[in-house]
Amino acid sequence: MAQLIDPAATDAAANAFYQTISRLVELSPGMYQRQSAAGTRLVFTGLPMPSLNGVCVGMEPDLDKVDAFAKELSATDVPWSIQLRTDADTALLDLAARYGRTSSSTLPLLVWDADLLPSLPTSVPHGATVREVSGNEYEVFASTLTSGFDMSKDVADVFARPALLDAPDMTAFVLEINGEAVATGFNIVAGDQVGMYNGSVPPQHRRNGYYRALVTARLRHAVASGARYAFAQNTPMSRPLYESLGFRLAETWTYLTSES
């Protein structure tokens, strides 16, 4: 797909994305990553999500290194993927098929510029309060993630580890209504970029403006912390909201996974 923003800005956002994943790995026991000279990356988190265990292919694919990293991941017992910033060519599809990665899906990489900050809405739903969550309150963040994403508590606990919540370049947020946390968000700053992660709202609290209020608060916090740009990979559910706040499509990434 043709890029819709400046290629240099797209590369900067993509590089920042990988930097934020590196920080997650650095601060999480049992996770690891490696990178080849040509830019192919292996990321292993051990989490049951194929997008978080993968071979990240560089813009100029090194098929030998992709093959070696794929072989290593295939020996693990976690779901994994081959991830590309572009469409997969025939050679790469054939390689992926040898490892059972025959299902293809896409995620958009959306980017935002702080020049748009004055246009962000300033109102919040009645009674809503956005606040940061530190490591000594990790259970608040974890329990809200669990209900918001319908994920297992074990996985939520990984994302809510105090080492992450208290890291100087990471900030966890909740939006509360009458003291009840009803939305989550997690920012990771990398240079002048901020990655927007773990945004969730439990089903019973959706369509009340809570998520919009939380995303705008997170963007304001990031800019105040020195970020100039933001990026996010969004599901079809959240993408329209982000685009309404000025996020624009930079690239569409391809994920090759197992059918099962």
Residue pairs with C-beta under 8 A, 6 or more apart in sequence:
1 87
1 251
1 252
3 10
3 250
3 251
4 248
4 249
4 250
5 111
5 248
5 249
5 250
9 111
9 229
9 250
10 109
10 111
10 250
10 251
12 193
12 229
13 109
13 111
13 193
13 229
13 231
13 250
14 85
14 109
14 250
14 251
16 190
16 191
16 193
16 195
16 229
16 231
17 109
17 195
17 231
17 233
18 41
18 56
19 190
19 191
19 193
20 188
20 190
20 195
20 197
21 33
21 43
22 33
23 167
23 169
23 170
23 188
23 190
24 31
24 45
24 164
24 188
25 31
25 32
25 33
25 43
25 45
27 161
27 163
27 164
27 167
28 45
28 158
28 161
28 163
28 164
30 46
31 44
31 45
31 46
32 44
33 41
33 42
33 43
33 44
34 41
34 42
34 69
35 41
35 42
36 62
36 65
38 58
38 60
38 62
38 65
39 58
39 59
39 60
39 62
40 55
40 56
40 57
40 58
40 61
40 62
40 65
40 66
40 69
41 55
41 56
41 58
41 69
42 54
42 55
42 56
42 69
42 72
42 73
43 52
43 53
43 54
43 56
44 53
44 73
44 76
44 78
45 52
45 53
45 78
45 158
46 53
46 76
46 78
47 53
47 78
47 155
47 158
48 78
48 79
48 152
48 155
49 79
49 155
50 79
50 80
50 81
50 255
50 257
50 258
51 81
51 83
51 107
51 255
53 73
53 76
53 78
53 79
53 80
53 81
54 73
54 80
54 81
54 82
54 83
54 255
55 66
55 69
55 70
55 73
55 80
55 81
55 82
55 83
56 83
57 66
57 82
57 83
57 84
57 85
57 92
59 85
59 86
61 84
61 89
61 91
61 92
63 91
63 92
63 95
66 82
66 92
66 95
67 95
70 82
70 95
70 96
70 99
70 101
71 99
73 80
74 80
74 99
74 100
79 257
79 258
80 257
81 101
81 255
81 256
81 257
82 88
82 92
82 95
82 96
82 99
82 101
82 255
82 256
83 253
83 254
83 255
83 256
84 92
84 253
84 254
84 256
85 109
85 251
85 253
86 251
86 254
87 254
88 96
88 104
88 254
88 256
93 256
96 102
96 256
100 258
100 259
101 256
101 257
101 258
102 256
102 258
102 259
103 256
103 257
103 258
103 259
104 254
104 255
104 256
104 257
105 254
105 255
105 257
106 252
106 253
106 254
106 255
107 233
107 234
107 252
107 253
107 255
108 233
108 234
108 239
108 249
108 250
108 251
108 252
108 253
109 231
109 232
109 233
109 249
109 250
109 251
109 252
109 253
110 231
110 232
110 233
110 234
110 239
110 242
110 243
110 247
110 248
110 249
110 250
111 229
111 230
111 231
111 247
111 248
111 250
112 219
112 229
112 230
112 231
112 232
112 242
112 245
112 246
112 247
112 248
113 228
113 229
113 246
114 223
114 227
114 228
114 229
114 230
116 245
116 246
117 219
117 220
117 223
119 246
120 216
120 219
120 220
120 245
120 246
121 212
121 213
121 216
122 216
123 213
124 130
124 209
124 213
124 217
125 177
125 208
125 209
125 210
125 213
127 177
127 178
128 175
128 176
128 177
128 209
128 210
128 213
129 175
129 176
129 177
130 173
130 174
130 175
130 176
130 213
130 214
130 217
131 173
131 174
131 176
132 171
132 172
132 173
132 221
133 140
133 141
133 165
133 172
133 173
133 174
134 162
134 165
134 166
134 172
135 161
135 162
135 163
135 164
135 165
135 166
136 162
137 165
138 157
138 160
138 161
138 162
138 165
139 160
140 174
140 181
141 156
141 159
141 160
141 165
141 172
141 174
141 181
141 184
142 153
142 156
142 157
142 159
142 160
143 153
143 156
143 181
144 174
144 181
144 182
144 183
144 184
144 200
144 202
145 151
145 156
145 159
145 160
145 184
145 198
145 200
146 152
146 153
146 156
147 202
148 183
148 184
148 200
148 201
148 202
149 156
149 200
159 186
159 198
160 172
164 170
164 172
164 186
165 172
169 188
169 189
169 190
170 186
170 187
170 188
170 189
171 186
171 187
171 218
171 221
171 225
172 184
172 185
172 186
172 198
173 184
173 185
173 186
173 187
173 214
173 217
173 218
173 221
174 181
174 182
174 183
174 184
174 185
175 181
175 182
175 183
175 210
175 211
175 213
175 214
175 217
176 182
177 205
177 210
182 201
182 202
182 205
182 210
183 199
183 200
183 201
183 205
183 210
183 211
183 214
184 198
184 199
184 200
184 201
184 214
185 196
185 197
185 198
185 199
185 214
185 215
185 218
186 196
186 197
186 198
186 199
187 194
187 195
187 196
187 197
187 218
187 221
187 222
188 194
188 195
188 197
189 195
189 222
189 225
189 226
189 227
192 226
192 227
192 228
192 229
193 227
193 228
193 229
193 230
193 231
194 219
194 222
194 225
194 227
194 229
194 230
194 231
195 230
195 231
195 232
196 215
196 218
196 230
196 231
196 232
196 242
197 232
199 211
199 214
199 215
199 238
201 210
201 211
211 238
211 241
212 241
212 244
212 245
215 241
215 242
215 245
216 245
219 230
219 245
222 230
230 247
231 250
232 242
232 247
233 253
234 242
